[in-house]
Structures are given as C-alpha cells and as structure tokens.
Amino acid sequence: MPKAWRVHEYGHYKEKLRFEDIEAPEPPDGGAVIKVLAAGVNFPDLLAIAGKYQVKAPLPFTPGLEACGEVIAVGANSQLRVGQRIIASAPWGSFAEQMPVMDLAAFEAPAGMSDVQAAAMFITYQTSYFALAYRAEMKPGETLLVHGGAGGVGTSAIQLGKAMGARVIATAGTDAKLEICKRCGADELINYKTHDFVAEVKRITGGKGADVIYDPVGGDVFDKSSKCIAFRGRLLVIGFASGRIPEIAANRILLKNIAVVGVHWGAYRLHDPQLIHTAQSALAEHYAKGDIDPIIYGDAAMPLDQLPDALAALEGRDSYGKVVLAP
C-alpha cells in the first residue's frame, strides 16, 4: 500500500499530521494516477492543515498542491499516457507516494529538468509570471522591486523580472538570503533589517521609485512600498506572509496615479484555465533558454517522511527558494 500524509482534523501540523498507509487511488475518468517523484511545499500548505486556507479541504485529506510524477494509470477518457513525466497541480494530495490528477491540471515536465526542479517550477513561477506579465504588464527597462526576494515566489520573480528586461532590486533580512537573490540575478540588494528600504530604493532610482513592486509580505512592507513607488507604478499584492492584511489611503493611489493590483493565481483555475497552460508553455521556453533555474532549499529534496521539518523551515522563515520533498 502507498503511504501518504493525512490530516483527520484541522490544527497545527506538528499535532495533526499522520504518515499512513492509504488505498491506492483510482484514476479519474478524465485524469490519471501518478507515482510522485517530488512534491513542492508551499506556505498555503500550512494554512490548509490548520483549516485556515480560503478553500477548506474535506476531512480527512492529504495536503500538498503540486508534484512532478510519472503516470502509472489512466482513466478511460484521459489524454495522458502511462510512463509520461508530468508536473501536476491539485487543490491537495501531493504529499503522498501516489496522487490522482486531472488532465486539465497536468503539464509536460520540461526535458532536461530534474524531478525536484520540476516540482518547484509550477505554483511560484506561475504566480510570478501572471503577476509580471499579465497583471503588471511589465516592460523592458522598468525597475522591479521584489520583497522577500530569497523565498519561493521571490526567487522566481527575480529570475522572471530579469528575463523580461527589468532592473531588479531585491530585499531580504539576512546577508545569506541576499546572496540567494544575487544568485538569481538581482541587480541591487537591500537588507531591510539594517537599511530603510524606502530610502535605498529612492537612492538607487535617483528619486523616481520602483515602477513595479512585488509584495508577498504585506503588513508594514506594503505600507512603506507605497512611499517608494514611481509615478504610474504598479503595486502587486501577492500575499500576506507577515500576517497582517494592510490598507492603503486612496489619496496615495490618486496622487501618483498608481495601481494596486491583486494577484490571486488560483482564481484563474476557475475563470481562465487555458491561460495557465499558456503561461506554462512560456515558462518552459524561459527554462530552455536558461532564463529560469528553480532554487532548491538545501540544494536537494528532503525525504517525504520529513514533511513536518519542511513545514517548520517555512513557518520559521529559515528556508530559501523552494522546499521540495521526494518519496
């Protein structure tokens, strides 16, 4: 019997996660079952286990939003084939040795990309691509400020920003994490714990400010970002890792003609799923050209049975890049 992490009641992962034998999943009619080769770990996993994510999983459930895997069984109306290596996305289910997936949420894994990197390529890179290409409509030569630059979405935003021709400024809280940002191609680095990033951004841009600000942090970082954004700038709301959902005075939006732009990538699954496939094709092209190279925490996957340790690294902000598990 395959094994999987299971949540039988909502709560803190240290108390509620159980590593158990499960019945082998059956392939859905329009989908398949994959042998999970690697699974990406994301901040929403913490929320899902606690029952605080925007969509609650039906109990009991296996958490995990994305994986790279090999197709081992297909449904009657599936277009996938046994032996195919795919990147799979689902509301939950990837922290397991086997996982059911739907055709619409399956994407060919890029040739030459390792299983671990493929598992790290989907949600964070999709989020950053949608943010920069579709929501901000960023142009070559613009200045992009990336907060939380060493994290999963931060590293992807730096790499994609550079690929799109931006000058990238990255913030992080330690010199070691700034080195990760530099490794991703950031042009300018700011330690927000030792420097006022507002003053530094103004200095770097000659007083103009950043044309696009990528903010997965929220809270005070969002508040300060509105003070160093350029005229006609776009402030991208990615998430609230700080724990505080901020507010902004409308006069700031008015006086600088700025746009405060929401980026809820998951909503596109419902409203425009084909755009996700278009974005994934673009990301595969960026990978083939060497524009993107997923950064893996610890430079290797952690064993599947160490999920609590992986979540602790995320929760404690000790991780960088993408945390990945491998059965």
The 8 nearest C-alpha neighbors of each residue, nearest first, counted from 0:
[[1, 20, 21, 22, 23, 2, 96, 19],
 [2, 0, 96, 20, 21, 23, 97, 3],
 [1, 3, 20, 19, 21, 96, 95, 0],
 [4, 2, 95, 19, 18, 94, 5, 96],
 [3, 5, 18, 17, 61, 94, 19, 95],
 [6, 4, 61, 17, 60, 16, 3, 18],
 [5, 7, 16, 59, 60, 8, 15, 61],
 [8, 6, 59, 58, 5, 60, 9, 15],
 [9, 7, 6, 10, 15, 58, 59, 48],
 [10, 8, 49, 50, 48, 15, 6, 7],
 [11, 9, 49, 15, 48, 12, 8, 50],
 [10, 12, 49, 13, 14, 15, 48, 9],
 [11, 13, 15, 14, 16, 48, 10, 307],
 [14, 12, 11, 15, 307, 16, 10, 311],
 [13, 15, 12, 11, 16, 10, 17, 9],
 [14, 16, 12, 6, 10, 11, 13, 17],
 [15, 17, 6, 12, 5, 14, 4, 13],
 [16, 18, 5, 4, 19, 6, 15, 3],
 [19, 17, 4, 3, 5, 2, 16, 304],
 [20, 18, 2, 3, 17, 4, 21, 5],
 [19, 21, 2, 1, 0, 3, 22, 18],
 [22, 20, 2, 1, 0, 23, 19, 3],
 [21, 23, 24, 0, 1, 20, 2, 25],
 [22, 24, 1, 21, 0, 25, 97, 98],
 [25, 23, 22, 99, 26, 98, 32, 97],
 [24, 26, 27, 23, 32, 99, 31, 72],
 [27, 25, 31, 74, 32, 73, 99, 30],
 [28, 26, 30, 74, 29, 31, 25, 101],
 [27, 29, 74, 75, 76, 30, 26, 77],
 [30, 28, 77, 76, 27, 74, 101, 102],
 [31, 29, 101, 102, 27, 77, 74, 100],
 [30, 32, 73, 26, 100, 72, 74, 99],
 [33, 31, 99, 26, 72, 98, 71, 70],
 [34, 32, 70, 69, 68, 98, 71, 97],
 [33, 35, 97, 69, 68, 96, 36, 70],
 [34, 36, 68, 96, 97, 37, 33, 67],
 [35, 37, 68, 67, 325, 34, 114, 326],
 [38, 36, 325, 67, 115, 324, 66, 35],
 [39, 37, 66, 324, 118, 323, 65, 93],
 [38, 40, 323, 118, 119, 65, 66, 322],
 [39, 41, 322, 323, 38, 63, 44, 42],
 [42, 40, 43, 44, 39, 322, 64, 45],
 [41, 43, 44, 45, 313, 40, 46, 314],
 [44, 42, 46, 45, 41, 47, 52, 64],
 [45, 43, 47, 42, 46, 41, 63, 48],
 [44, 46, 43, 48, 47, 42, 49, 310],
 [45, 47, 51, 52, 43, 49, 44, 48],
 [48, 46, 52, 50, 44, 49, 45, 51],
 [47, 49, 45, 50, 46, 9, 12, 10],
 [48, 50, 10, 9, 46, 47, 51, 11],
 [51, 49, 47, 9, 48, 52, 55, 46],
 [52, 50, 46, 49, 47, 53, 55, 48],
 [51, 53, 47, 46, 54, 50, 55, 43],
 [52, 54, 55, 51, 47, 46, 50, 43],
 [55, 53, 52, 56, 47, 51, 50, 90],
 [56, 54, 50, 52, 53, 57, 47, 51],
 [55, 57, 58, 54, 60, 47, 91, 50],
 [58, 56, 59, 60, 55, 7, 54, 8],
 [59, 57, 60, 7, 56, 8, 6, 9],
 [58, 60, 7, 6, 57, 5, 8, 61],
 [61, 59, 58, 6, 5, 62, 57, 56],
 [60, 62, 5, 92, 4, 91, 6, 94],
 [63, 61, 91, 92, 94, 60, 44, 93],
 [62, 64, 93, 91, 94, 92, 65, 44],
 [65, 63, 91, 89, 90, 88, 93, 92],
 [66, 64, 88, 87, 39, 93, 38, 63],
 [67, 65, 38, 118, 87, 37, 86, 93],
 [66, 68, 86, 118, 37, 36, 85, 114],
 [69, 67, 35, 36, 34, 33, 85, 84],
 [68, 70, 84, 33, 34, 83, 82, 71],
 [69, 71, 33, 81, 82, 83, 32, 72],
 [70, 72, 81, 33, 32, 69, 82, 34],
 [73, 71, 32, 31, 70, 81, 26, 74],
 [74, 72, 31, 26, 77, 30, 32, 75],
 [73, 75, 28, 26, 77, 27, 30, 76],
 [74, 76, 28, 77, 73, 29, 27, 30],
 [77, 75, 29, 28, 74, 78, 30, 73],
 [76, 78, 29, 30, 74, 79, 75, 73],
 [79, 77, 80, 76, 102, 30, 29, 73],
 [80, 78, 77, 73, 102, 81, 31, 83],
 [79, 81, 83, 82, 70, 78, 73, 72],
 [80, 82, 70, 71, 83, 72, 73, 79],
 [81, 83, 70, 69, 80, 71, 84, 72],
 [82, 84, 70, 81, 69, 80, 85, 79],
 [85, 83, 69, 68, 108, 82, 70, 107],
 [86, 84, 107, 108, 106, 68, 67, 87],
 [85, 87, 67, 106, 108, 105, 66, 107],
 [88, 86, 105, 66, 65, 104, 67, 85],
 [87, 89, 65, 104, 64, 105, 66, 86],
 [88, 90, 91, 64, 65, 87, 100, 92],
 [89, 91, 64, 88, 92, 63, 56, 62],
 [92, 90, 62, 63, 64, 89, 61, 93],
 [91, 93, 61, 62, 63, 94, 98, 64],
 [92, 94, 63, 95, 65, 66, 64, 38],
 [95, 93, 63, 92, 4, 62, 3, 61],
 [94, 96, 3, 97, 93, 2, 4, 98],
 [95, 97, 35, 1, 2, 34, 326, 3],
 [98, 96, 34, 95, 35, 33, 1, 32],
 [97, 99, 33, 32, 93, 92, 100, 95],
 [100, 98, 32, 31, 26, 33, 24, 101],
 [101, 99, 31, 30, 32, 98, 87, 102],
 [100, 102, 30, 104, 103, 29, 31, 105],
 [101, 103, 30, 105, 104, 29, 77, 100],
 [102, 104, 101, 105, 272, 30, 106, 100],
 [103, 105, 88, 102, 101, 87, 100, 106],
 [106, 104, 87, 102, 103, 86, 85, 101],
 [107, 105, 86, 85, 108, 87, 104, 276],
 [106, 108, 85, 86, 109, 84, 105, 83],
 [107, 109, 85, 86, 84, 106, 117, 110],
 [110, 108, 112, 283, 107, 111, 117, 286],
 [111, 109, 112, 108, 113, 287, 107, 283],
 [110, 112, 109, 113, 108, 287, 114, 286],
 [113, 111, 110, 109, 117, 116, 114, 108],
 [114, 112, 116, 115, 117, 111, 110, 118],
 [113, 115, 117, 116, 67, 37, 118, 36],
 [114, 116, 118, 113, 117, 37, 119, 300],
 [115, 117, 119, 113, 118, 114, 293, 120],
 [118, 116, 114, 120, 119, 115, 67, 113],
 [117, 119, 67, 66, 39, 115, 116, 38],
 [120, 118, 116, 117, 39, 121, 321, 293],
 [121, 119, 117, 118, 124, 116, 293, 122],
 [120, 122, 124, 125, 123, 119, 118, 65],
 [123, 121, 125, 124, 126, 120, 65, 119],
 [124, 122, 152, 126, 125, 121, 151, 127],
 [125, 123, 127, 126, 155, 121, 122, 120],
 [124, 126, 122, 128, 123, 127, 121, 129],
 [127, 125, 123, 129, 124, 128, 264, 122],
 [128, 126, 130, 124, 156, 129, 125, 131],
 [127, 129, 125, 131, 130, 126, 132, 124],
 [128, 130, 133, 126, 127, 132, 131, 125],
 [131, 129, 134, 127, 128, 133, 132, 262],
 [132, 130, 135, 128, 137, 129, 136, 133],
 [131, 133, 136, 129, 128, 130, 137, 134],
 [132, 134, 129, 136, 130, 135, 131, 128],
 [133, 135, 130, 136, 131, 132, 129, 260],
 [134, 136, 131, 137, 133, 130, 233, 132],
 [137, 135, 132, 133, 134, 131, 138, 130],
 [136, 138, 135, 131, 132, 139, 141, 211],
 [137, 139, 141, 140, 136, 163, 164, 165],
 [140, 138, 164, 165, 141, 163, 137, 166],
 [139, 141, 165, 164, 138, 166, 142, 163],
 [142, 140, 165, 139, 138, 210, 166, 143],
 [141, 143, 166, 209, 210, 165, 167, 211],
 [142, 144, 211, 167, 212, 209, 166, 168],
 [143, 145, 212, 168, 169, 167, 209, 213],
 [146, 144, 169, 213, 148, 212, 168, 153],
 [147, 145, 170, 148, 214, 169, 213, 144],
 [148, 146, 171, 153, 149, 150, 170, 145],
 [147, 149, 153, 146, 169, 154, 145, 170],
 [150, 148, 319, 176, 154, 180, 153, 147],
 [151, 149, 320, 319, 153, 148, 152, 147],
 [152, 150, 320, 321, 153, 154, 123, 155],
 [151, 153, 123, 155, 154, 150, 156, 127],
 [154, 152, 148, 150, 156, 155, 151, 147],
 [153, 155, 157, 149, 156, 148, 151, 152],
 [154, 156, 152, 158, 153, 124, 157, 159],
 [157, 155, 153, 159, 127, 154, 158, 160],
 [158, 156, 160, 154, 155, 159, 185, 161],
 [157, 159, 155, 161, 160, 156, 183, 291],
 [158, 160, 162, 156, 161, 157, 155, 163],
 [161, 159, 157, 163, 165, 162, 158, 156],
 [160, 162, 164, 165, 158, 163, 159, 157],
 [163, 161, 159, 160, 164, 290, 158, 165],
 [164, 162, 160, 161, 165, 139, 159, 138],
 [163, 165, 139, 161, 162, 140, 160, 166],
 [166, 164, 141, 140, 161, 139, 160, 142],
 [165, 167, 142, 143, 141, 186, 140, 161],
 [168, 166, 143, 185, 186, 165, 142, 144],
 [167, 169, 187, 144, 188, 186, 185, 143],
 [170, 168, 145, 188, 148, 144, 146, 185],
 [169, 171, 189, 146, 148, 190, 147, 188],
 [172, 170, 190, 147, 177, 148, 173, 176],
 [171, 173, 190, 192, 191, 176, 174, 170],
 [174, 172, 176, 175, 171, 190, 177, 192],
 [173, 175, 177, 176, 178, 190, 172, 171],
 [176, 174, 178, 173, 177, 179, 172, 171],
 [175, 177, 179, 178, 173, 174, 149, 171],
 [176, 178, 174, 180, 179, 175, 171, 181],
 [177, 179, 181, 175, 176, 180, 182, 174],
 [180, 178, 182, 176, 177, 181, 149, 183],
 [181, 179, 177, 183, 178, 182, 149, 185],
 [180, 182, 185, 178, 184, 183, 179, 177],
 [181, 183, 179, 180, 184, 178, 185, 177],
 [184, 182, 180, 181, 158, 185, 157, 154],
 [183, 185, 181, 182, 186, 158, 180, 157],
 [186, 184, 181, 167, 180, 187, 168, 183],
 [185, 187, 167, 168, 184, 166, 188, 181],
 [188, 186, 168, 185, 169, 167, 189, 181],
 [187, 189, 169, 168, 170, 177, 190, 186],
 [190, 188, 170, 191, 169, 196, 171, 187],
 [191, 189, 172, 171, 192, 193, 170, 194],
 [190, 192, 194, 193, 172, 196, 189, 171],
 [193, 191, 190, 172, 194, 173, 195, 171],
 [194, 192, 191, 190, 195, 172, 189, 196],
 [195, 193, 191, 196, 192, 190, 189, 199],
 [196, 194, 197, 198, 191, 199, 193, 192],
 [195, 197, 199, 198, 191, 194, 200, 189],
 [198, 196, 200, 227, 199, 195, 201, 223],
 [197, 199, 201, 196, 195, 200, 202, 227],
 [200, 198, 196, 202, 201, 197, 203, 195],
 [201, 199, 203, 197, 202, 198, 196, 204],
 [202, 200, 206, 198, 204, 208, 199, 203],
 [201, 203, 199, 205, 200, 204, 206, 198],
 [202, 204, 200, 201, 205, 199, 206, 187],
 [205, 203, 201, 207, 206, 202, 208, 200],
 [204, 206, 202, 207, 203, 201, 208, 200],
 [205, 207, 201, 204, 208, 202, 203, 200],
 [208, 206, 204, 229, 205, 201, 209, 230],
 [207, 209, 229, 228, 227, 201, 204, 206],
 [210, 208, 228, 229, 142, 211, 143, 144],
 [209, 211, 232, 229, 142, 141, 143, 228],
 [210, 212, 143, 233, 209, 232, 234, 144],
 [213, 211, 144, 234, 143, 235, 145, 214],
 [212, 214, 145, 235, 144, 146, 234, 211],
 [213, 215, 146, 216, 236, 237, 235, 212],
 [214, 216, 238, 237, 239, 217, 240, 236],
 [217, 215, 240, 239, 241, 214, 238, 220],
 [218, 216, 239, 221, 220, 241, 245, 244],
 [217, 219, 243, 245, 220, 221, 244, 241],
 [220, 218, 222, 221, 223, 217, 245, 243],
 [221, 219, 223, 218, 222, 217, 224, 216],
 [220, 222, 217, 224, 219, 223, 218, 225],
 [223, 221, 219, 220, 224, 225, 218, 245],
 [222, 224, 220, 226, 225, 221, 219, 197],
 [225, 223, 221, 226, 227, 222, 220, 228],
 [224, 226, 223, 228, 227, 222, 221, 251],
 [227, 225, 224, 223, 228, 197, 222, 208],
 [228, 226, 208, 224, 197, 225, 201, 209],
 [227, 229, 208, 209, 225, 232, 226, 210],
 [228, 230, 208, 232, 210, 209, 207, 231],
 [229, 231, 255, 232, 256, 257, 228, 210],
 [232, 230, 257, 256, 229, 255, 233, 258],
 [231, 233, 210, 257, 229, 230, 211, 228],
 [234, 232, 258, 211, 257, 259, 135, 235],
 [233, 235, 259, 212, 260, 211, 258, 236],
 [234, 236, 260, 213, 212, 214, 261, 237],
 [235, 237, 261, 214, 262, 238, 260, 234],
 [238, 236, 215, 262, 214, 235, 261, 213],
 [239, 237, 215, 236, 216, 240, 217, 214],
 [238, 240, 217, 216, 241, 242, 215, 244],
 [239, 241, 216, 242, 238, 215, 217, 243],
 [242, 240, 216, 239, 243, 218, 217, 244],
 [241, 243, 240, 239, 244, 218, 217, 216],
 [244, 242, 218, 241, 245, 239, 217, 240],
 [243, 245, 218, 239, 217, 242, 246, 241],
 [246, 244, 218, 243, 217, 221, 247, 222],
 [245, 247, 248, 244, 222, 221, 218, 249],
 [246, 248, 249, 245, 222, 251, 252, 225],
 [247, 249, 250, 251, 246, 252, 253, 225],
 [250, 248, 252, 251, 247, 253, 254, 246],
 [249, 251, 253, 252, 248, 254, 247, 255],
 [252, 250, 249, 254, 253, 248, 255, 225],
 [251, 253, 257, 249, 250, 256, 254, 255],
 [252, 254, 250, 256, 251, 255, 249, 257],
 [253, 255, 251, 256, 252, 250, 257, 230],
 [256, 254, 230, 257, 253, 252, 231, 251],
 [257, 255, 231, 253, 254, 252, 230, 258],
 [258, 256, 231, 232, 252, 255, 233, 230],
 [257, 259, 233, 260, 234, 232, 252, 256],
 [260, 258, 234, 233, 235, 257, 261, 236],
 [259, 261, 235, 258, 234, 236, 262, 233],
 [260, 262, 236, 235, 263, 237, 259, 134],
 [261, 263, 237, 264, 236, 130, 260, 235],
 [264, 262, 265, 266, 261, 237, 267, 126],
 [263, 265, 266, 126, 267, 262, 129, 125],
 [264, 266, 267, 263, 268, 269, 126, 262],
 [267, 265, 268, 264, 269, 263, 270, 271],
 [266, 268, 270, 271, 269, 265, 272, 264],
 [267, 269, 272, 266, 265, 270, 271, 275],
 [270, 268, 267, 266, 271, 272, 265, 273],
 [269, 271, 267, 268, 266, 272, 273, 274],
 [270, 272, 267, 273, 274, 269, 268, 275],
 [273, 271, 268, 274, 275, 267, 269, 270],
 [274, 272, 276, 275, 271, 277, 268, 267],
 [273, 275, 277, 272, 276, 271, 278, 267],
 [276, 274, 278, 273, 272, 277, 279, 267],
 [275, 277, 279, 273, 274, 278, 280, 272],
 [278, 276, 274, 280, 275, 279, 273, 281],
 [277, 279, 281, 275, 276, 280, 274, 282],
 [280, 278, 282, 276, 281, 277, 283, 275],
 [279, 281, 283, 277, 278, 282, 276, 284],
 [282, 280, 278, 284, 279, 283, 285, 277],
 [283, 281, 279, 285, 284, 280, 278, 286],
 [282, 284, 286, 280, 285, 281, 279, 109],
 [285, 283, 287, 281, 282, 286, 288, 280],
 [286, 284, 282, 290, 288, 283, 287, 291],
 [285, 287, 289, 283, 291, 284, 288, 290],
 [286, 288, 284, 285, 289, 283, 290, 109],
 [289, 287, 285, 286, 290, 284, 291, 283],
 [288, 290, 286, 287, 291, 285, 292, 284],
 [291, 289, 285, 288, 286, 162, 158, 292],
 [292, 290, 286, 289, 158, 285, 293, 159],
 [291, 293, 294, 286, 290, 289, 158, 116],
 [294, 292, 116, 295, 119, 120, 291, 155],
 [293, 295, 320, 321, 292, 296, 154, 298],
 [296, 294, 298, 321, 320, 297, 322, 299],
 [297, 295, 322, 298, 319, 320, 321, 318],
 [296, 298, 299, 295, 300, 322, 319, 318],
 [297, 299, 295, 296, 300, 294, 322, 320],
 [300, 298, 297, 295, 301, 296, 115, 323],
 [299, 301, 323, 324, 325, 115, 302, 298],
 [300, 302, 324, 325, 323, 303, 305, 299],
 [303, 301, 325, 304, 324, 305, 326, 300],
 [302, 304, 326, 324, 325, 305, 306, 301],
 [303, 305, 302, 306, 18, 326, 307, 4],
 [306, 304, 303, 308, 302, 307, 309, 301],
 [305, 307, 309, 308, 304, 303, 310, 324],
 [308, 306, 310, 309, 305, 311, 13, 12],
 [309, 307, 311, 305, 306, 310, 312, 313],
 [310, 308, 306, 312, 311, 307, 305, 313],
 [309, 311, 313, 307, 312, 308, 314, 306],
 [310, 312, 314, 308, 313, 309, 315, 307],
 [313, 311, 317, 309, 318, 315, 310, 314],
 [314, 312, 316, 310, 311, 315, 318, 317],
 [313, 315, 311, 316, 312, 310, 42, 317],
 [314, 316, 312, 317, 313, 311, 318, 310],
 [317, 315, 313, 314, 318, 312, 319, 311],
 [316, 318, 312, 315, 313, 319, 314, 311],
 [319, 317, 312, 316, 313, 296, 320, 322],
 [320, 318, 150, 149, 296, 321, 151, 317],
 [319, 321, 151, 150, 294, 295, 296, 149],
 [320, 322, 151, 295, 296, 119, 294, 323],
 [321, 323, 296, 40, 295, 39, 309, 320],
 [322, 324, 39, 300, 38, 40, 301, 321],
 [325, 323, 301, 300, 303, 38, 302, 37],
 [324, 326, 37, 302, 303, 300, 36, 301],
 [325, 303, 302, 96, 36, 324, 37, 35]]
